[in-house]
Amino acid sequence: MGVEHRRQHRLPVALAVRIRGMDAAGIRFEETVFSHDISRGGCSLEISRELEVGAELEVEIVRHVPGPAGESPFETQGVVLRCVPAAGPGDDLYTVGIQFTGPHFPTYASEGS
């Protein structure tokens, strides 16, 4: 197993993430999925479309906050760092790693843990 070289600590959390962009076939899409994990600088998730490495995406993460607002969307841009077929048998899903190129996601845990 290789050494972990990530710049930020990843938080294993399933948040609703809306992704908009162009898939590998050149078709515009919008899909809402749940994250596997999120850090200040990116996220990992599974999506039903193959994406090209380097593809630019619009990313919206829905956060639930206490109080009357209930939801607080976080919007940013991202670029696909990796896209590989998901590991499950019969899955028509792709595991995608996204690096945020716009605002970074505010995390609420120690980055050093």
MOPAC internal coordinates of N, CA, C and O (Angstrom, degrees):
PM7 1SCF
backbone

  N    0.0000 0     0.00 0     0.00 0    0    0    0
  C    1.4545 1     0.00 0     0.00 0    1    0    0
  C    1.5141 1   107.90 1     0.00 0    2    1    0
  O    1.2310 1   119.48 1   -43.84 1    3    2    1
  N    1.3215 1   118.61 1   136.16 1    3    2    1
  C    1.4533 1   123.76 1  -176.64 1    5    3    2
  C    1.5175 1   112.85 1   -78.04 1    6    5    3
  O    1.2310 1   121.76 1   -11.74 1    7    6    5
  N    1.3152 1   114.23 1   168.26 1    7    6    5
  C    1.4559 1   121.30 1   178.48 1    9    7    6
  C    1.5226 1   109.07 1   -81.29 1   10    9    7
  O    1.2310 1   120.52 1   -41.03 1   11   10    9
  N    1.3262 1   116.61 1   138.97 1   11   10    9
  C    1.4604 1   123.18 1   179.69 1   13   11   10
  C    1.5291 1   109.77 1   -77.15 1   14   13   11
  O    1.2310 1   120.22 1   -55.76 1   15   14   13
  N    1.3372 1   117.18 1   124.24 1   15   14   13
  C    1.4646 1   122.13 1  -177.69 1   17   15   14
  C    1.5201 1   112.90 1  -117.68 1   18   17   15
  O    1.2310 1   119.26 1  -159.31 1   19   18   17
  N    1.2989 1   119.02 1    20.69 1   19   18   17
  C    1.4570 1   121.11 1  -178.14 1   21   19   18
  C    1.5192 1   110.59 1   -69.51 1   22   21   19
  O    1.2310 1   121.05 1   -34.50 1   23   22   21
  N    1.3413 1   115.59 1   145.50 1   23   22   21
  C    1.4613 1   120.80 1   179.55 1   25   23   22
  C    1.5171 1   112.21 1   -79.04 1   26   25   23
  O    1.2310 1   119.71 1   150.41 1   27   26   25
  N    1.3287 1   118.16 1   -29.59 1   27   26   25
  C    1.4620 1   121.32 1  -179.15 1   29   27   26
  C    1.5158 1   110.26 1  -124.72 1   30   29   27
  O    1.2310 1   121.83 1   -29.24 1   31   30   29
  N    1.3232 1   114.11 1   150.76 1   31   30   29
  C    1.4537 1   121.84 1   176.80 1   33   31   30
  C    1.5249 1   109.22 1   -69.59 1   34   33   31
  O    1.2310 1   120.46 1   -46.66 1   35   34   33
  N    1.3236 1   116.73 1   133.34 1   35   34   33
  C    1.4633 1   120.86 1   177.08 1   37   35   34
  C    1.5224 1   110.08 1   -91.02 1   38   37   35
  O    1.2310 1   121.42 1   -42.95 1   39   38   37
  N    1.3273 1   114.89 1   137.05 1   39   38   37
  C    1.4607 1   120.84 1   176.79 1   41   39   38
  C    1.5279 1   108.20 1  -103.55 1   42   41   39
  O    1.2310 1   119.78 1   -60.57 1   43   42   41
  N    1.3419 1   118.02 1   119.43 1   43   42   41
  C    1.4607 1   119.66 1   178.46 1   45   43   42
  C    1.5263 1   109.57 1   -72.70 1   46   45   43
  O    1.2310 1   120.47 1   -78.75 1   47   46   45
  N    1.3316 1   116.71 1   101.25 1   47   46   45
  C    1.4606 1   120.58 1  -176.15 1   49   47   46
  C    1.5313 1   108.95 1  -146.92 1   50   49   47
  O    1.2310 1   121.27 1   -39.81 1   51   50   49
  N    1.3236 1   115.17 1   140.19 1   51   50   49
  C    1.4666 1   121.31 1   178.70 1   53   51   50
  C    1.5269 1   109.03 1  -100.24 1   54   53   51
  O    1.2310 1   120.84 1   -85.37 1   55   54   53
  N    1.3208 1   116.00 1    94.63 1   55   54   53
  C    1.4581 1   121.88 1   175.67 1   57   55   54
  C    1.5196 1   108.71 1  -110.10 1   58   57   55
  O    1.2310 1   120.35 1   -32.61 1   59   58   57
  N    1.3353 1   116.94 1   147.39 1   59   58   57
  C    1.4641 1   120.84 1   176.90 1   61   59   58
  C    1.5263 1   108.47 1   -66.89 1   62   61   59
  O    1.2310 1   120.94 1   -50.67 1   63   62   61
  N    1.3401 1   115.81 1   129.33 1   63   62   61
  C    1.4600 1   122.07 1  -179.86 1   65   63   62
  C    1.5238 1   108.41 1  -128.30 1   66   65   63
  O    1.2310 1   120.84 1   -57.01 1   67   66   65
  N    1.3236 1   116.01 1   122.99 1   67   66   65
  C    1.4637 1   120.88 1   175.69 1   69   67   66
  C    1.5278 1   107.45 1   -98.86 1   70   69   67
  O    1.2310 1   121.06 1   -55.30 1   71   70   69
  N    1.3343 1   115.57 1   124.70 1   71   70   69
  C    1.4676 1   122.32 1  -178.17 1   73   71   70
  C    1.5218 1   108.04 1  -114.75 1   74   73   71
  O    1.2310 1   120.94 1   -46.80 1   75   74   73
  N    1.3488 1   115.80 1   133.20 1   75   74   73
  C    1.4655 1   121.36 1   174.93 1   77   75   74
  C    1.5213 1   108.44 1  -129.47 1   78   77   75
  O    1.2310 1   121.20 1   -41.40 1   79   78   77
  N    1.3317 1   115.30 1   138.60 1   79   78   77
  C    1.4579 1   118.97 1   178.78 1   81   79   78
  C    1.5093 1   111.27 1   172.36 1   82   81   79
  O    1.2310 1   121.23 1    26.86 1   83   82   81
  N    1.3266 1   115.25 1  -153.14 1   83   82   81
  C    1.4525 1   123.00 1  -179.49 1   85   83   82
  C    1.5309 1   107.67 1  -118.23 1   86   85   83
  O    1.2310 1   120.37 1   -48.93 1   87   86   85
  N    1.3403 1   116.89 1   131.07 1   87   86   85
  C    1.4594 1   118.97 1   179.64 1   89   87   86
  C    1.5315 1   110.25 1   -83.48 1   90   89   87
  O    1.2310 1   120.46 1     1.16 1   91   90   89
  N    1.3315 1   116.73 1  -178.84 1   91   90   89
  C    1.4634 1   121.64 1  -176.32 1   93   91   90
  C    1.5279 1   112.54 1   -64.46 1   94   93   91
  O    1.2310 1   120.02 1   157.78 1   95   94   93
  N    1.3335 1   117.57 1   -22.22 1   95   94   93
  C    1.4670 1   121.72 1   178.45 1   97   95   94
  C    1.5264 1   111.86 1   -87.31 1   98   97   95
  O    1.2310 1   120.04 1  -179.61 1   99   98   97
  N    1.3273 1   117.53 1     0.39 1   99   98   97
  C    1.4615 1   121.31 1   179.83 1  101   99   98
  C    1.5165 1   114.35 1    82.99 1  102  101   99
  O    1.2310 1   120.38 1  -161.95 1  103  102  101
  N    1.3299 1   116.88 1    18.05 1  103  102  101
  C    1.4669 1   122.17 1  -179.18 1  105  103  102
  C    1.5259 1   109.21 1  -101.69 1  106  105  103
  O    1.2310 1   120.71 1   -50.37 1  107  106  105
  N    1.3437 1   116.25 1   129.63 1  107  106  105
  C    1.4672 1   120.72 1   176.82 1  109  107  106
  C    1.5245 1   108.45 1   -67.42 1  110  109  107
  O    1.2310 1   120.58 1   -36.91 1  111  110  109
  N    1.3234 1   116.51 1   143.09 1  111  110  109
  C    1.4580 1   120.60 1  -179.28 1  113  111  110
  C    1.5240 1   109.88 1  -146.86 1  114  113  111
  O    1.2310 1   122.05 1   -17.41 1  115  114  113
  N    1.3211 1   113.68 1   162.59 1  115  114  113
  C    1.4648 1   123.12 1   169.17 1  117  115  114
  C    1.5127 1   106.03 1  -141.28 1  118  117  115
  O    1.2310 1   120.75 1   -50.50 1  119  118  117
  N    1.3323 1   116.18 1   129.50 1  119  118  117
  C    1.4571 1   120.46 1  -177.88 1  121  119  118
  C    1.5234 1   108.96 1  -144.47 1  122  121  119
  O    1.2310 1   120.61 1   -40.50 1  123  122  121
  N    1.3299 1   116.45 1   139.50 1  123  122  121
  C    1.4592 1   121.63 1   176.08 1  125  123  122
  C    1.5189 1   108.38 1  -109.83 1  126  125  123
  O    1.2310 1   120.95 1   -54.33 1  127  126  125
  N    1.3331 1   115.79 1   125.67 1  127  126  125
  C    1.4574 1   122.96 1  -178.43 1  129  127  126
  C    1.5295 1   107.90 1  -135.82 1  130  129  127
  O    1.2310 1   120.29 1     3.38 1  131  130  129
  N    1.3267 1   117.04 1  -176.62 1  131  130  129
  C    1.4603 1   121.63 1   175.63 1  133  131  130
  C    1.5224 1   109.71 1  -112.66 1  134  133  131
  O    1.2310 1   121.14 1   -39.83 1  135  134  133
  N    1.3126 1   115.43 1   140.17 1  135  134  133
  C    1.4637 1   121.01 1   179.89 1  137  135  134
  C    1.5206 1   110.87 1   -69.79 1  138  137  135
  O    1.2310 1   120.96 1   -26.60 1  139  138  137
  N    1.3468 1   115.78 1   153.40 1  139  138  137
  C    1.4700 1   121.91 1   168.04 1  141  139  138
  C    1.5141 1   108.34 1   -87.17 1  142  141  139
  O    1.2310 1   121.67 1   135.14 1  143  142  141
  N    1.3368 1   114.42 1   -44.86 1  143  142  141
  C    1.4557 1   120.69 1   179.01 1  145  143  142
  C    1.5215 1   108.76 1  -156.31 1  146  145  143
  O    1.2310 1   121.75 1   -19.17 1  147  146  145
  N    1.3423 1   114.25 1   160.83 1  147  146  145
  C    1.4648 1   120.93 1  -178.68 1  149  147  146
  C    1.5214 1   108.19 1  -141.65 1  150  149  147
  O    1.2310 1   121.11 1   -38.01 1  151  150  149
  N    1.3269 1   115.48 1   141.99 1  151  150  149
  C    1.4557 1   121.40 1   170.47 1  153  151  150
  C    1.5246 1   106.73 1  -126.91 1  154  153  151
  O    1.2310 1   120.44 1    -0.12 1  155  154  153
  N    1.3137 1   116.76 1   179.88 1  155  154  153
  C    1.4664 1   119.51 1   177.26 1  157  155  154
  C    1.5327 1   111.21 1   -60.83 1  158  157  155
  O    1.2310 1   120.46 1   148.64 1  159  158  157
  N    1.3238 1   116.73 1   -31.36 1  159  158  157
  C    1.4644 1   119.54 1  -172.89 1  161  159  158
  C    1.5021 1   116.66 1  -106.97 1  162  161  159
  O    1.2310 1   119.41 1  -175.97 1  163  162  161
  N    1.3444 1   118.74 1     4.03 1  163  162  161
  C    1.4568 1   118.58 1  -179.67 1  165  163  162
  C    1.5110 1   112.96 1   176.24 1  166  165  163
  O    1.2310 1   121.46 1     4.94 1  167  166  165
  N    1.3380 1   114.82 1  -175.06 1  167  166  165
  C    1.4592 1   119.88 1   179.33 1  169  167  166
  C    1.5192 1   109.89 1  -153.81 1  170  169  167
  O    1.2310 1   121.48 1   -14.30 1  171  170  169
  N    1.3124 1   114.78 1   165.70 1  171  170  169
  C    1.4527 1   123.21 1   176.27 1  173  171  170
  C    1.5227 1   107.21 1  -127.26 1  174  173  171
  O    1.2310 1   120.99 1   -40.22 1  175  174  173
  N    1.3388 1   115.72 1   139.78 1  175  174  173
  C    1.4618 1   120.65 1  -178.70 1  177  175  174
  C    1.5120 1   109.97 1  -159.32 1  178  177  175
  O    1.2310 1   120.67 1    -8.62 1  179  178  177
  N    1.3341 1   116.32 1   171.38 1  179  178  177
  C    1.4596 1   121.62 1   174.25 1  181  179  178
  C    1.5132 1   108.54 1  -111.65 1  182  181  179
  O    1.2310 1   121.32 1   -40.80 1  183  182  181
  N    1.3425 1   115.08 1   139.20 1  183  182  181
  C    1.4526 1   121.65 1  -176.88 1  185  183  182
  C    1.5307 1   108.32 1  -137.46 1  186  185  183
  O    1.2310 1   120.20 1   -23.97 1  187  186  185
  N    1.3154 1   117.22 1   156.03 1  187  186  185
  C    1.4635 1   121.09 1  -175.46 1  189  187  186
  C    1.5266 1   113.73 1   -84.84 1  190  189  187
  O    1.2310 1   120.04 1  -178.09 1  191  190  189
  N    1.3395 1   117.53 1     1.91 1  191  190  189
  C    1.4635 1   120.90 1  -177.80 1  193  191  190
  C    1.5156 1   110.19 1  -122.10 1  194  193  191
  O    1.2310 1   121.39 1   -35.54 1  195  194  193
  N    1.3265 1   114.95 1   144.46 1  195  194  193
  C    1.4548 1   119.06 1   173.22 1  197  195  194
  C    1.5226 1   108.30 1   -78.26 1  198  197  195
  O    1.2310 1   120.58 1   -45.66 1  199  198  197
  N    1.3318 1   116.50 1   134.34 1  199  198  197
  C    1.4558 1   122.13 1   179.68 1  201  199  198
  C    1.5185 1   109.32 1  -119.05 1  202  201  199
  O    1.2310 1   120.70 1   -32.19 1  203  202  201
  N    1.3246 1   116.27 1   147.81 1  203  202  201
  C    1.4558 1   121.47 1   177.59 1  205  203  202
  C    1.5246 1   110.03 1   -79.30 1  206  205  203
  O    1.2310 1   120.38 1   -41.00 1  207  206  205
  N    1.3276 1   116.88 1   139.00 1  207  206  205
  C    1.4540 1   120.18 1   171.84 1  209  207  206
  C    1.5268 1   107.43 1   -60.56 1  210  209  207
  O    1.2310 1   120.63 1   -47.62 1  211  210  209
  N    1.3066 1   116.41 1   132.38 1  211  210  209
  C    1.4617 1   121.75 1  -177.66 1  213  211  210
  C    1.5175 1   113.66 1    94.78 1  214  213  211
  O    1.2310 1   120.05 1   171.36 1  215  214  213
  N    1.3388 1   117.52 1    -8.64 1  215  214  213
  C    1.4694 1   120.36 1   179.04 1  217  215  214
  C    1.5212 1   109.91 1   -64.03 1  218  217  215
  O    1.2310 1   120.86 1   -40.59 1  219  218  217
  N    1.3279 1   115.96 1   139.41 1  219  218  217
  C    1.4601 1   121.28 1   178.30 1  221  219  218
  C    1.5160 1   109.54 1   -91.16 1  222  221  219
  O    1.2310 1   121.00 1   -40.50 1  223  222  221
  N    1.3343 1   115.69 1   139.50 1  223  222  221
  C    1.4599 1   122.24 1  -176.11 1  225  223  222
  C    1.5194 1   110.78 1  -131.48 1  226  225  223
  O    1.2310 1   121.28 1   -26.21 1  227  226  225
  N    1.3239 1   115.16 1   153.79 1  227  226  225
  C    1.4610 1   122.10 1   166.01 1  229  227  226
  C    1.5220 1   105.35 1   -98.43 1  230  229  227
  O    1.2310 1   120.43 1   -46.98 1  231  230  229
  N    1.3361 1   116.78 1   133.02 1  231  230  229
  C    1.4581 1   122.32 1  -174.65 1  233  231  230
  C    1.5224 1   108.93 1  -126.07 1  234  233  231
  O    1.2310 1   120.94 1   -49.28 1  235  234  233
  N    1.3236 1   115.81 1   130.72 1  235  234  233
  C    1.4667 1   121.46 1   174.78 1  237  235  234
  C    1.5230 1   107.75 1  -128.77 1  238  237  235
  O    1.2310 1   120.81 1   -59.50 1  239  238  237
  N    1.3270 1   116.05 1   120.50 1  239  238  237
  C    1.4594 1   121.99 1   179.41 1  241  239  238
  C    1.5227 1   107.55 1  -108.09 1  242  241  239
  O    1.2310 1   120.76 1   -52.48 1  243  242  241
  N    1.3274 1   116.16 1   127.52 1  243  242  241
  C    1.4657 1   121.08 1  -179.49 1  245  243  242
  C    1.5193 1   108.52 1   -93.90 1  246  245  243
  O    1.2310 1   121.23 1   -62.29 1  247  246  245
  N    1.3322 1   115.26 1   117.71 1  247  246  245
  C    1.4685 1   121.52 1   177.57 1  249  247  246
  C    1.5174 1   108.32 1  -106.79 1  250  249  247
  O    1.2310 1   120.78 1   -41.46 1  251  250  249
  N    1.3171 1   116.12 1   138.54 1  251  250  249
  C    1.4657 1   121.06 1   174.84 1  253  251  250
  C    1.5226 1   107.55 1   -94.48 1  254  253  251
  O    1.2310 1   121.08 1   -54.87 1  255  254  253
  N    1.3219 1   115.55 1   125.13 1  255  254  253
  C    1.4630 1   120.83 1  -178.42 1  257  255  254
  C    1.5218 1   108.98 1  -120.50 1  258  257  255
  O    1.2310 1   120.53 1   -30.89 1  259  258  257
  N    1.3313 1   116.59 1   149.11 1  259  258  257
  C    1.4615 1   119.45 1   178.13 1  261  259  258
  C    1.5284 1   110.74 1   -65.28 1  262  261  259
  O    1.2310 1   120.77 1   -28.93 1  263  262  261
  N    1.2988 1   116.14 1   151.07 1  263  262  261
  C    1.4605 1   120.30 1   176.45 1  265  263  262
  C    1.5087 1   112.50 1   107.67 1  266  265  263
  O    1.2310 1   120.88 1     5.22 1  267  266  265
  N    1.3342 1   115.91 1  -174.78 1  267  266  265
  C    1.4595 1   120.92 1  -174.09 1  269  267  266
  C    1.5255 1   113.85 1   -68.39 1  270  269  267
  O    1.2310 1   119.53 1   155.28 1  271  270  269
  N    1.3223 1   118.50 1   -24.72 1  271  270  269
  C    1.4693 1   120.11 1  -178.51 1  273  271  270
  C    1.5249 1   110.87 1   -65.72 1  274  273  271
  O    1.2310 1   119.92 1   138.33 1  275  274  273
  N    1.3354 1   117.77 1   -41.67 1  275  274  273
  C    1.4604 1   121.76 1   177.29 1  277  275  274
  C    1.5086 1   113.69 1    77.86 1  278  277  275
  O    1.2310 1   119.68 1   122.99 1  279  278  277
  N    1.3293 1   118.22 1   -57.01 1  279  278  277
  C    1.4578 1   122.13 1  -179.26 1  281  279  278
  C    1.5172 1   109.62 1  -124.29 1  282  281  279
  O    1.2310 1   121.31 1   -34.24 1  283  282  281
  N    1.3119 1   115.09 1   145.76 1  283  282  281
  C    1.4514 1   121.74 1   178.30 1  285  283  282
  C    1.5207 1   107.93 1  -136.42 1  286  285  283
  O    1.2310 1   119.72 1   -80.89 1  287  286  285
  N    1.3371 1   118.13 1    99.11 1  287  286  285
  C    1.4646 1   118.88 1  -178.48 1  289  287  286
  C    1.5257 1   111.68 1   -71.69 1  290  289  287
  O    1.2310 1   120.93 1   -40.57 1  291  290  289
  N    1.3198 1   115.82 1   139.43 1  291  290  289
  C    1.4565 1   123.29 1   174.16 1  293  291  290
  C    1.5254 1   106.41 1  -109.95 1  294  293  291
  O    1.2310 1   120.37 1   -58.88 1  295  294  293
  N    1.3154 1   116.90 1   121.12 1  295  294  293
  C    1.4620 1   121.02 1  -177.74 1  297  295  294
  C    1.5180 1   110.35 1  -113.48 1  298  297  295
  O    1.2310 1   121.14 1   -42.96 1  299  298  297
  N    1.3412 1   115.43 1   137.04 1  299  298  297
  C    1.4506 1   121.56 1   178.40 1  301  299  298
  C    1.5230 1   108.98 1  -155.09 1  302  301  299
  O    1.2310 1   120.98 1     1.68 1  303  302  301
  N    1.3078 1   115.72 1  -178.32 1  303  302  301
  C    1.4532 1   121.94 1   174.06 1  305  303  302
  C    1.5221 1   106.83 1  -115.18 1  306  305  303
  O    1.2310 1   121.02 1   -20.67 1  307  306  305
  N    1.3285 1   115.66 1   159.33 1  307  306  305
  C    1.4593 1   119.58 1   179.64 1  309  307  306
  C    1.5124 1   111.31 1  -151.40 1  310  309  307
  O    1.2310 1   121.85 1   -10.72 1  311  310  309
  N    1.3257 1   114.07 1   169.28 1  311  310  309
  C    1.4567 1   121.36 1   176.86 1  313  311  310
  C    1.5304 1   107.47 1  -130.69 1  314  313  311
  O    1.2310 1   120.81 1   -38.36 1  315  314  313
  N    1.3300 1   116.06 1   141.64 1  315  314  313
  C    1.4618 1   121.77 1  -179.03 1  317  315  314
  C    1.5273 1   108.88 1   -75.42 1  318  317  315
  O    1.2310 1   120.61 1   -58.78 1  319  318  317
  N    1.3477 1   116.44 1   121.22 1  319  318  317
  C    1.4616 1   121.60 1   176.47 1  321  319  318
  C    1.5144 1   111.71 1   -93.22 1  322  321  319
  O    1.2310 1   120.75 1   148.47 1  323  322  321
  N    1.3295 1   116.18 1   -31.53 1  323  322  321
  C    1.4633 1   120.06 1   177.07 1  325  323  322
  C    1.5134 1   109.54 1  -154.83 1  326  325  323
  O    1.2310 1   121.49 1   -27.90 1  327  326  325
  N    1.3171 1   114.75 1   152.10 1  327  326  325
  C    1.4625 1   122.11 1   176.08 1  329  327  326
  C    1.5222 1   106.64 1  -149.89 1  330  329  327
  O    1.2310 1   120.97 1   -68.62 1  331  330  329
  N    1.3416 1   115.75 1   111.38 1  331  330  329
  C    1.4612 1   121.23 1  -177.95 1  333  331  330
  C    1.5223 1   109.05 1  -130.93 1  334  333  331
  O    1.2310 1   120.35 1   -29.09 1  335  334  333
  N    1.3398 1   116.93 1   150.91 1  335  334  333
  C    1.4671 1   118.28 1   177.09 1  337  335  334
  C    1.5286 1   110.32 1   -57.53 1  338  337  335
  O    1.2310 1   120.65 1   -40.11 1  339  338  337
  N    1.3336 1   116.36 1   139.89 1  339  338  337
  C    1.4642 1   121.38 1   178.87 1  341  339  338
  C    1.5225 1   109.36 1   -65.25 1  342  341  339
  O    1.2310 1   120.88 1   -24.99 1  343  342  341
  N    1.3171 1   115.93 1   155.01 1  343  342  341
  C    1.4631 1   121.90 1  -171.95 1  345  343  342
  C    1.5216 1   114.58 1   -77.19 1  346  345  343
  O    1.2310 1   119.47 1   157.66 1  347  346  345
  N    1.3229 1   118.61 1   -22.34 1  347  346  345
  C    1.4647 1   121.10 1  -174.12 1  349  347  346
  C    1.5116 1   113.22 1   -67.93 1  350  349  347
  O    1.2310 1   120.22 1   -36.73 1  351  350  349
  N    1.3533 1   117.18 1   143.27 1  351  350  349
  C    1.4682 1   120.22 1   177.99 1  353  351  350
  C    1.5260 1   110.76 1   -65.60 1  354  353  351
  O    1.2310 1   120.81 1   -46.03 1  355  354  353
  N    1.3205 1   116.05 1   133.97 1  355  354  353
  C    1.4565 1   120.64 1   179.05 1  357  355  354
  C    1.5096 1   114.34 1    77.04 1  358  357  355
  O    1.2310 1   120.00 1  -178.54 1  359  358  357
  N    1.3261 1   117.61 1     1.46 1  359  358  357
  C    1.4650 1   120.39 1   179.22 1  361  359  358
  C    1.5211 1   110.32 1   -70.96 1  362  361  359
  O    1.2310 1   120.89 1   -45.53 1  363  362  361
  N    1.3089 1   115.90 1   134.47 1  363  362  361
  C    1.4572 1   121.74 1   170.52 1  365  363  362
  C    1.5187 1   107.17 1  -107.16 1  366  365  363
  O    1.2310 1   121.07 1  -137.30 1  367  366  365
  N    1.3377 1   115.56 1    42.70 1  367  366  365
  C    1.4530 1   121.66 1  -177.47 1  369  367  366
  C    1.5102 1   110.18 1  -118.82 1  370  369  367
  O    1.2310 1   121.40 1   -20.59 1  371  370  369
  N    1.3271 1   114.92 1   159.41 1  371  370  369
  C    1.4584 1   121.99 1   177.68 1  373  371  370
  C    1.5217 1   108.37 1  -124.11 1  374  373  371
  O    1.2310 1   120.67 1   -44.23 1  375  374  373
  N    1.3199 1   116.33 1   135.77 1  375  374  373
  C    1.4596 1   121.52 1   173.49 1  377  375  374
  C    1.5183 1   107.13 1   -86.98 1  378  377  375
  O    1.2310 1   121.29 1   -55.69 1  379  378  377
  N    1.3416 1   115.13 1   124.31 1  379  378  377
  C    1.4647 1   121.08 1  -173.65 1  381  379  378
  C    1.5283 1   109.26 1  -121.35 1  382  381  379
  O    1.2310 1   121.10 1   -46.58 1  383  382  381
  N    1.3098 1   115.51 1   133.42 1  383  382  381
  C    1.4591 1   122.46 1   172.70 1  385  383  382
  C    1.5163 1   108.14 1  -105.54 1  386  385  383
  O    1.2310 1   120.45 1   -53.65 1  387  386  385
  N    1.3238 1   116.74 1   126.35 1  387  386  385
  C    1.4667 1   122.15 1  -176.34 1  389  387  386
  C    1.5210 1   109.14 1  -119.97 1  390  389  387
  O    1.2310 1   120.73 1   -48.83 1  391  390  389
  N    1.3238 1   116.21 1   131.17 1  391  390  389
  C    1.4659 1   121.54 1   172.41 1  393  391  390
  C    1.5156 1   107.48 1  -101.85 1  394  393  391
  O    1.2310 1   120.48 1   -50.71 1  395  394  393
  N    1.3324 1   116.69 1   129.29 1  395  394  393
  C    1.4596 1   120.36 1   178.83 1  397  395  394
  C    1.5238 1   109.33 1   -73.40 1  398  397  395
  O    1.2310 1   120.78 1   -50.62 1  399  398  397
  N    1.3227 1   116.12 1   129.38 1  399  398  397
  C    1.4646 1   121.79 1   177.13 1  401  399  398
  C    1.5182 1   110.96 1  -105.97 1  402  401  399
  O    1.2310 1   120.48 1   167.96 1  403  402  401
  N    1.3227 1   116.68 1   -12.04 1  403  402  401
  C    1.4607 1   122.50 1   175.14 1  405  403  402
  C    1.5185 1   108.37 1  -100.43 1  406  405  403
  O    1.2310 1   120.21 1    32.50 1  407  406  405
  N    1.3337 1   117.21 1  -147.50 1  407  406  405
  C    1.4669 1   120.35 1   179.53 1  409  407  406
  C    1.5250 1   111.31 1   -55.67 1  410  409  407
  O    1.2310 1   120.78 1   -33.65 1  411  410  409
  N    1.3278 1   116.11 1   146.35 1  411  410  409
  C    1.4551 1   121.26 1   177.99 1  413  411  410
  C    1.5184 1   110.12 1   -88.85 1  414  413  411
  O    1.2310 1   121.27 1   -29.65 1  415  414  413
  N    1.3273 1   115.17 1   150.35 1  415  414  413
  C    1.4519 1   122.74 1  -176.37 1  417  415  414
  C    1.5258 1   110.37 1   -73.97 1  418  417  415
  O    1.2310 1   119.84 1   -50.29 1  419  418  417
  N    1.3406 1   117.91 1   129.71 1  419  418  417
  C    1.4649 1   119.57 1   177.30 1  421  419  418
  C    1.5220 1   110.30 1   -75.66 1  422  421  419
  O    1.2310 1   120.22 1   -59.74 1  423  422  421
  N    1.3224 1   117.18 1   120.26 1  423  422  421
  C    1.4559 1   120.19 1   177.27 1  425  423  422
  C    1.5182 1   108.70 1  -101.68 1  426  425  423
  O    1.2310 1   121.07 1   -18.57 1  427  426  425
  N    1.3110 1   115.56 1   161.43 1  427  426  425
  C    1.4603 1   120.89 1  -173.82 1  429  427  426
  C    1.5210 1   112.37 1  -120.53 1  430  429  427
  O    1.2310 1   120.82 1  -161.62 1  431  430  429
  N    1.3270 1   116.04 1    18.38 1  431  430  429
  C    1.4698 1   120.08 1   177.81 1  433  431  430
  C    1.5240 1   107.98 1  -125.04 1  434  433  431
  O    1.2310 1   121.01 1   -17.39 1  435  434  433
  N    1.3003 1   115.67 1   162.61 1  435  434  433
  C    1.4539 1   120.75 1   179.42 1  437  435  434
  C    1.5180 1   110.30 1   -61.76 1  438  437  435
  O    1.2310 1   119.72 1   -50.14 1  439  438  437
  N    1.3240 1   118.13 1   129.86 1  439  438  437
  C    1.4575 1   122.78 1   178.04 1  441  439  438
  C    1.5287 1   110.36 1   -69.73 1  442  441  439
  O    1.2310 1   119.78 1   160.28 1  443  442  441
  N    1.3148 1   118.03 1   -19.72 1  443  442  441
  C    1.4432 1   120.81 1  -176.88 1  445  443  442
  C    1.5174 1   114.67 1   -89.54 1  446  445  443
  O    1.2310 1   120.05 1   175.39 1  447  446  445
  N    1.3266 1   117.51 1    -4.61 1  447  446  445
  C    1.4681 1   118.69 1  -176.82 1  449  447  446
  C    1.4975 1   112.17 1   -80.27 1  450  449  447
  O    1.2310 1   120.10 1   180.00 1  451  450  449

